[in-house]
């Protein structure tokens, strides 16, 4: 394939053409690129691993844990196809989608905002602190949001700061898991664990399709978070991402660049393809040993802990309050220090998740706005990002100040939006990675089938959820 043919395959109706450059050589070991998968796991260890899956296990036992592996395996293939495009071009997947239709990126950015506008994880973190120290969760959550805004603003390189926070969080959660194995997980839970294979269940009647969709969609990442793998590996300098500027603080950072993140493509010659094979193998290993492994361990052991402590209790709240009961039980059956440790690590875990959510929500939108709409603006992507961060923080503070509560229906909306988003971008990834990339590095047939599976899985569950909960949604919107 000629050099000009490689670049000509990229649609240019809505975005400028890509340039041709060589693929940078990969590092000498996988250890040097570890980070994006840890961030993905770290942000996810809250919605699914700390709350959703333990809650399910507290209600029905461990017979549904098999679905966590299904959800994780599906998301692994989604994440890797997102990474494929960015490794090969330095552009994010949203930029790739926008090459087909200018507004695809904006559609996804709006959907992500719609799902994340309510500051749920900050308030959940604050609630866990009140179990220890008392106080009003609303004011603690407002303080947390302001700390998140300041932390993301003052970090010289945003990715580096986020990576350090999520590494620390994952370490603390793994420490809690070790303590749970030693002191708290019961013999009954160990005996129950094999039933997820020998007697698997599909508890749609007990839990409802909305909760099942949320469990599968957020087993690890889910929704818009998967899309941000592009942004995180680009800032980690994976592949052609090394040619793209990273997000830096307008206050403390250096080398701020105003140009949009239009990418590059490499000529598929022998040297570049050899480098590609090594990059691709390393990226797959990084995702498997960080995102998949860490997330699966967290889901399994946090679910076993919930089963050991609160399974079968009729007085268990159907919200985050079940974690208060779980901590109280740990106070009684282990020791007060372990219950306190559970709440502290839970609060820190949810705080780090809130930081990650603010980051990826703003990061996705900044990339879209700069690349597709404000290419000629003197505002860099970094400055747009920080404006969006503080906009999200201030809206969250306003919501908390007016005392707005999150009705249960918003969780249904979030699950439906996240599942629907995954259906659309899984289909678009097939189109993008089959049509645009040079033939030797395009998506394979097996991975195409994996993405088609994701379309069917999340599409069916989202449709059933919307059909079952549509009446509730209409009543809520009408003020009923």
Secondary structure as UniProt FT lines:
FT   HELIX           3..8
FT   STRAND          19..20
FT   HELIX           30..33
FT   TURN            34..35
FT   HELIX           36..46
FT   HELIX           47..52
FT   HELIX           53..60
FT   TURN            63..65
FT   HELIX           66..89
FT   HELIX           93..100
FT   TURN            102..103
FT   HELIX           104..116
FT   HELIX           120..133
FT   HELIX           137..154
FT   HELIX           158..179
FT   HELIX           180..184
FT   HELIX           187..193
FT   HELIX           195..198
FT   HELIX           204..207
FT   HELIX           209..217
FT   HELIX           224..227
FT   HELIX           229..235
FT   TURN            236..237
FT   HELIX           239..243
FT   TURN            250..252
FT   STRAND          264..265
FT   HELIX           270..286
FT   HELIX           287..292
FT   HELIX           293..310
FT   TURN            311..312
FT   TURN            314..315
FT   HELIX           321..333
FT   HELIX           336..368
FT   HELIX           369..373
FT   TURN            375..376
FT   HELIX           381..401
FT   TURN            402..403
FT   HELIX           408..435
FT   HELIX           439..441
FT   HELIX           445..477
FT   TURN            478..479
//
